Amino acid sequence: MSQAVVTRFAPSPTGFLHIGGARTALFNWLFARGRGGKFLLRIEDTDRERSTPEATAAILQGMAWLGLDFDGDVISQFDGAARHAEVARDLLAQGKAYKCFSTQDEIQAFRDAAKDAGTSTLFRSPWRDVTDHPDAPFVVRIKAPRDGVTVIRDSVQGDVTIRNDQLDDMVLLRSDGTPVYMLAVVVDDHDMGVTHVIRGDDHLNNAARQMTIYNAMGWDVPVWAHIPLIHGPDGKKLSKRHGATGAQEYQALGYPAAGMRNYLTRLGWSHGDDEFFTDAQALEWFDLTGIGKSPARLDFKKLENICGQHIAVADDAALQREIIAFLAASDQPAFTKSQETGILAALPILKERAKTFPELLDKAEFILASRPILPEEKAAKHLDTVSRGILSELTPHLQTVSWVRDSLEAVLNDFAEGKNTKFGKLAGPLRAALAGRAATPSVFDMMLVLGRDETLARINDAAT
């Protein structure tokens, strides 16, 4: 591209970072970062009654968890109010906007009459071409084109044609002189140098109205890309009834960030049949042409499958750090120092079969637990008098064996053979002794992670 790519994510700070907003941010991040461009963050905080610092913090935390870094400082739309008003006054001076003195009662009366008559309720201000103004409150409206059509050239939706006689003379400044949201968005995007506006398709109708401002100011119109919304598994708009809807909720549920990035990227965008891919591949492959026109459906089974694959290939130290962050996000007790060390040692044997962090931590209970190990009811059945005696006899064989897998397998199999049985018969008592559970990772894996001293101590506890 001849022009450096600049994208933006522009959420309203009225709540948490919705998973749909997170995907919009991700698409903007991928498109810009994959082309060496800039990704900017603008907080659209002009609604002062609903905007809160806590919501802004939640948005930033959600983006940080997803690894979506942005360039420069966070931009406040509210702080640009003077600039937005300046543009409206410029349009007024150029004769491309006008003062409208119609009151709300007059506008409502017009609409009521039009509705009764079965005609268009689109308000046509009588003040559009009037130059003799009363000394009364007014709003500033843009002079929208009345003839012809406006074509939104959208990279996802294709060309969308809007008849200009369906466009109203949009208000730019309220009667108190404050700018409206639709003006602020255009001015901010222009001043920020945004080249591509990638946002939800619920904003598609806004594009035609916003283009009237771009065209009136002689500004370049950005590339539009209106992406379909995310629906729940039932095909309806995603809501609380479908489960988690906030990005941080997914962190607290124990989904890894890399898995969420992969899944959200694939949710409504495709690159052939590829389902699992790395960040590097996503940055290389992502483009606007791969985005579908139909709403994507959230599928928790696919999400878990993708997350499981990312857990399996993750760097152990990075995975440990993310698990520690998950504990904090889900308000669970932090690891002790010994548990941090233990979980890091156990990750190679745990991560290949876990799809979420709670699932991984459940499998890690053997390394997180401390002595004495209290067996669950099902595991305790394996520790009868005979089994405890067998464990006592096994102990001397483990005191001198080389603590590597092949040697452990050999000594345990030989011991079982000496008892005229198979190793499988020893596995139950050993699982109960080492983990206090009937279902655990491999006995040999647990022994290697626990080490000789801890293994023998747990067996001794169970045998007595």
Steps between C-alpha positions, in 0.01 A plus 500: 500500500620849417351641820599378846214311660342653810212327677322575824284338763247740646296350785259688726603473867160399630582142607738210449675416174237293318634198316365650176693819568806292580477335158462840334811621682681180397410542133624860505818393683572217256438714193726783618775294660515259205574794270742690717234761573361663813223378726342777710261498794232765542260500792167643385407660830273781385206351693614636834215347698574144393879516453701389803872468581431145617365405157804655330725300732306182417545562127874554544532188715311290248721621216814443706393142573443437130840649420359779284753777540426840348712791383528827689275610783134421552298769323194647673224606265359736762830690512462583130163676537643841413655363180175328403306822548762688297431276200127560530555876504731466199223321308259772608735770371533316168124483458510119521313503829227724635331621815170328571258667741229232489403392849458140612126553522491625140706206380277253682188666363639467147573130552159432648330670208716312248421170670127574489528594132704192418793704371869500594571603857852612401516855634572769245596818678340819367816687604737334250522798265383780733749778571283724722535345844308571820666554835416153631671169580607296197679182400746474215405253228704382202359546153469142385470436127137468385552353152679191376645227714779441749698182445675343798785299353540240770779242501277245670144583396580610145349815352202622701290767330294750699259740330589852607136594541506254793773697680405764752680825571681355800551717807866588555475732800228491761329817616748527788789495251620149581589270209312177432660157491471459121703817442756409765565160344575646158722779628693266726552239228622769260729670752640164613581412138283189504515332161278198569187499716439139604192480721175312557242501223252664738686818402450448124210745474711759680760491224281682245418777746865530605605521136305823468745655747807355326379626164400843629843547658681364193659226706596155373241240594662203680468143380188359658482144632181422690526158659200283599417469867559190711197285575449232760484128412125539438555764233368786713694810604758408760378571852543387859268204444768348277765522770796735538486815286789703645864448407611490863238237575679271258828564679333417831359180347853391421533535124854584385541832320669341196209262461250785524689700239504200266133420553377859471707554186339192345154611616374666183830490307664211321825405332419188307424216739749612764353483850808501725768760432758709680502875549771528236286315249194708584697821448626373167169367373236738631326716242160657451401276210496197729222645719159347434175692467294277729501519881739257663376261768688455823580131552641419842614150398708644215634766735612236750655288227703793366602605851612147579727499198656829607555379855672190362758698302549789742835580657494362854620816674254718308222254576586506868476881503164491326366244747611724787314792334194275459495432874495873568232565235277229645553612862673176600783472751843563353758224475759462772860512384525121516177467298636737235809282472293183499256610234785605273660157539168325434393697192671272245281208615183704552461738212443258215157389622359815659264734314469763773699603807246358749529167322879521509503592868269213580752263343776682690346436839762235578780758483302781666388290797714469811545206734321326649305414185139426593359261242155547350244229573551325166879506539488389863352166388837419345676536834377192682721296731643288218579802281671686785715194561597491134597868512720430804676222311545724195677778690848336522497439124452874438765622742796409282360489145620759251223765490434494126195369322650184350643391834180573688294308247737205522507480879122534534429244230752259658342554840152429359626188328645381830152535645355297212302798378527785250600859558138605450418345837761723663383814325187550713679499839781714358254759363327512836833539681651761269191708416214385718296438187394209282547699177837669462779557252732207437645350819849521349447864401391586853797321653744683275343840576475438874855365526628208705470650848142626464388184321638275776355723771152481347520125454617463858210716624250285310656173612480575871 
